[in-house]
């Protein structure tokens, strides 16, 4: 390696240029294609944000109508795909199903042009639409209920809740679900997005690239944290138990899930928005248990970390699981829902990678032995 720089985890290393997402970690700001996440969450929806990520600009009324129609027409799953989901082992995690299913779906896409920088991903939109359908179908099958066909008149988030529960969600619930997907749609060169770009750099298919991203997202240090947060809240049980629980966790050097982020030195802007969603749902359902527990964990843990000179803030996972729980979504689906939102960003990065591609090939720092002679097995 000589004097070449070395950074564990590639921290601080610039791997490529991108015009998709900007993170201002010091100020706690996030932008998609230059638009603030606060403005998008307040004014937009998932389908419009998916268009923005894929086409680099906001659509006109006519363009969004056409795009939404194409997305919605891509929602239904073919019978072989449904059979595959139904036969998936009940003991396995749905993220493993999702990783397999996205590759399986590729065999049922007509007129694929996968290896070209001008591939038809923007036309079919199967990757974005059908991941949500797969998660909903799995959620029903694991509870021995039948598949619910999608509706074309519902938003992406509302339709997912409809397919999962079999009843149309109330407007507030459908809107919150849709905006949660919007908030998860993109976040620069995180582990799963980088995995997608690495695979895309080989000129592999969109489906293989997204499959690799799903595998990275499965990890508890990435998308798996939202499920762990709700498990933490249930372990704590009551807001009055928080201080003792945090003290014990710190003494045991346990990680407080949902707290801290590699990029943010302030509160994750997505966490602020989702915290507000949680408050709205808690009021609607008259159930403040999760909200009170998580608020107290944030307050207590942050106070202790700041006293120790290590300020740590909530990330997007901290409040999202509680929102999903109040939407009657089982914890096992929390991380797949993260993938449902992020897939639009993954696809945008895959297309950006292909447009000016160079295959990724980093170097490693050799720490093995000096050259040595082979010893025949009878002399070892």
N, C-alpha and C positions, 0 to 999 in steps of 0.2 A: 504493500500500500504506500510505502514511502511517507511523504508528508501530506497525503490526501486526508481531508477531514473525515471524521467518524462521528456519527450521532445515533445513539441507541434509540430505536423506535422511529428513526428519521425525523426526530424533533428538530424543528428549525430548518430543515432541508427543503428547498424549493424544487419540486419535481417537474412542474410544468406551468404553463400559463392557463388561465381560465377566466371566462367572462360570465360565469353562471351565478356564483355566490360570493358574497363578501362578508367576512366576520370581523367586527371591531370588538375584540375581546376585552380591551381596557374599558370601553364605554358600555359594554353589554348591548351591542347593536348587531342586527342581522339584516342582510339585503339579498333579495333575489333579483338578478338582472338590474340592480340599481334601485329597486323598490323596497322600502322598509317593510319588515315583517309585521310591524304594528299596523301599517296602512293596509296591507294585504289581508291580515286577519280581520280587520274592521270592515273592509269594503268588498273583498273578493270571495271566491269560492275555490274548491279544489280543481274543478275543471278549467277555470280560467288560469289558475296558477300553473297547471300542467301545460297549457298552451304557451304561457309566458316562458317556461323553462325550455320547451322544445323549439319554439320559434323566435325567441330572443326579444319579444315585444308583447304588449298586451293586445288582445284581439279587438276587432270591431264587433258590433252586435251580430252582424251576419256571419263573421268568421267564428265567433264563439258558438253560435247556434249550430253551425255545421260541425264544428269540432265536438261539441257535446253529443250531437246525434251519433257521430261515428264512435265515440267512446261508449255510449250506451248500447249501441247495436252490437258491440263486441263483448258485452257482459255474459251472455249465455254460455254454458259449458256443454260440450258434446258428451254423449253417453259414455264413450270409452274413458274420458277424463273423470267423469263421475264415478265410474266403476273402480278406477284406480284409487280415488280418494276414499271410497267406501271400504276398500280392501286393505287400506293402510293399517299397520298394527296399532292397536289401541294404546299399547305401552310406549310407543315412540312419541317424540315431541313434534308438534305440527310444523316447526321450522324445518325439520328434516323432510316432512311431507312437502312443504312449500318449495324447498330446494329441488326436490325430485319432480314436483308437478310442473314447475316452470319449464324444465327441459322436455317433459312429456307433452306439454301444450304446443311446443314448437312443431311437433309432427302433424298438428291439425290446423296449421295456418296455411291458407291458400296463397299461391303466387309469392313465395318468399324471395327476397333479393337480399340475403343477409350479409354478404361479404363486401358489399359496395358502400362507399361513403354516402351514397344516396339511397340507402336501403329504405324499404317501405315501412319502417317502424312508425313513422309519423302518420301513415295512412291507416294501418290496421289497428294500432293502439291496443292490441290484445294483451301485451305485457301489463299495462297499467290497469285495464278493466278487469281482466280475468283473475289476477291475484286476489282481488277482493272477493270474487265469486268463489274461488277455491277455499278461502278462509271461512266464508259463511257456510259453504257446503260441509266442510269438515266439522264446524261447530255444531251443525245439526246432526250429522251422522254419529258423532261421538255420544250424543244423547238419544240415539235411536229414533230420530225424527227424519222425515223425508225432505229432500231437496226442495227449496222454494225458488221458482224461476224469478229472474229479475224483473223489475218494472222500469219502463223507459221514461216515466214522468217524474222520477225522484232524482235528487242530487246523488253524487257518488257516495257521500257519507250516509244519507238517509236510506238509500237503496241497500247498502250493506246491512244496516240495522234491520231493514225489512226482510232481507234474505236470511238473516240470522234468527230472528224472532218469529217471523211469519205474520207479523202485524205491522202496519205503517206506524213509524215513530211519531211522537208529537213534534210539532215544528221546532221547538227549542232543542230537543234532543237530536233531531236530524241535522240541524245547523251546527251544533257543537261537535258532533261526530265529523262532519265535513271539514270544519275548521281545524280540528285536531290533525286530520290527514294533511291539510295545507301546511300546518306548522312543522310537520315531519318530512315535508317533500324534498328538502335539500339542505345540505350543510357542508359544502366545500369538500376538501380531500380527507374526509374521515375514513376509517378503516374499510368499511364496506364499499364506499365509492371508489377508493383507491384500488381495491380488489377488482371491481368492475372494469376500471380503466386499464389495469394490467392485463386482464384477459382480453379486453377489446383491442389492446395494442398488438396482439398476435393475429388480429383479423379473424378471431373466432366470432361466433354468432352473438346477437343481442341476448338470446336466451341463455347461452352458456355464461355470458358476462354477468347477467343478473343472478343466475344461480350461484355464482361465486360470491357475489355481494351478499346474498341471503345467508350463505354459510358464515361469512364474517359477522353479520349482524346478530347471529344466534348467540354469540359470546356474551357472558354476563358483564363484561367491561364495555360493551357496546349496547345493542338494543335490548339485551336480556335484563337490563337493570330495572325496567319498569315493573316487570313481574316480581322482582325481588323487593321492590319498595313496598308493594301492597302486602307481601308476606311479612315484611318488617312491621308495618302498621298493625297487622293482625296479631303479631307476636306481642307488641306493646299493649294492645287491647284498650287502653284508656289514656286520655291526655295527662292524667295525674301520675301515670307510670313513666312518663317520658324521661324525666331527669335521671332517675335511677337506671333506666335502660341505657341511656347515652353514656353515663358514667361507666357502666359495666362494659359496654361495647368498646370504649376507649381503653379501658384497662386490659381488655383482651385483644386489643389492636385489631378489632373487627372494622370492616369498612361500612360506613353508613351509606347505604345505597341511595343514589339519586342526588348526592351532594358532591360538588366538585366537577370541574370540566377542564380538559387540557387547554382549551382555547380562551375560556372566559375568566377574567379577573374581576368580574362583577356578576350580578344575577343574570342568568340566562334569560334573554327577552321572551323566549317561548314559555319558560316556566311562569313568568308573570302573567301571561295571557291565559295559560291553562289553569293557573290558580284561580283566576276570575271565573272561568267556566265551572270549576269545582264548587266555588261559592254559590253560583247560580243554581246548579243542580242540587246542592245540599239544601238550599232554601225551598226549591220546588218539591223535593221529596221529604222535607223535614227530617233530614238525616245528616247531622253534622259530625259524626264520629271520625271519619277519615280526615275531614277538613281540619278539625281541632287537633287531632294527633299530629298530622303533618306540619301544621303551623307551629306547634310546640316543639317538634323535632328541629325544624329550621331555626327557630329562635334559640333554643338551648344549645344545639350543636354549633351554630355560628358564633354564639357568644363565647363558648369555650375555645373555639379555634382562634378567634380574634384575640382573646387573652393570651393565647400561646404564640401569637404573631403569625398565624397561618389562616388568614381569612378564606373561608370556603363558602360557596353559594350553591343554591339548588340548580340542577340542570333540567332539561326537558322531561326527563323520566320521573322526576320527584312527585309531580302532581298528576301526571297523565293516567297512571294506573288506577287511581282513585276515581277519576272521571269515568273511565271505562267500567269500573265496578258499579257505579251508580247508573250506568246505562245497561246493566244486567249482562255484561260481557264477562265470561269466565277468565280467570287470570292466565290460563294456558294460551289464550289467544292474544295477549297483550303484545308480545314481540312480533307475531305475524302481522298485527295491525300496523306496527312501526314500518314493516316492509311494504304494506299496502300504500302508505303515504310516500315513502322514500323512493319507490320505483320510478316515479316521474323524474326525480333528480338523477337517479342512476342512468336512465335512458338518455337524458340530456348530456351527461358526461360521456357516455359511450359514443354518441354522435359527435361531440366535440373532439374526442380523442381520435376518431377516425378521420376527421376533416384535416388534421395536420399530424399524422401519426409517426411515431417512432417507437419501436418495441422497447419495453422496459427491460433493462439489464444492469442492475446495480452491482457493485463489487462488495466483497466481504473482507473483513480483517482476519487474516490467518492466525489462529492460536493453537494449531496442532503441532506435532513433533517435527523435528528436522528430518530431512531425507534419511531413510534407513533401509537396510537390506532385508529382503524377504527370507524368512527362515523356514525351511521345509518342515512339514507337520511332525515328522518323526524325531526332529531335534528340538522341539519346543518343550 
